[in-house]
């Protein structure tokens, strides 16, 4: 058995526009922006959506939104989602990027939430 849950929405923004996007989205959502420690491509929008990590991510591609699903077993969660019809796209560090039916990109990542948050909010899968 393994567990997973929707942990965040990422606002993928071309690198040259990332600072302006972080300023805009933090003001629009009433959030406090701060850089993620040791990951300069991420600006966390603290308080944007209660219970959901909201981040502006500087990317080398087109603007889009994507979801992150955190899990305590990457291999099992990727297998579960591909069995449901997702297609693997790429991998960066431990993050697996997949494409859902319909074309939407999402990532499967290791648990980043506090242990008690993950334990209380994650879905258990066989």
Helices and strands as residue ranges (DSSP letters): E 2-14, G 15-17, H 18-29, E 32-35, E 42-46, E 53-59, E 64-71, H 74-83, E 87-92, E 95-99, E 105-110, H 115-121, E 123-125
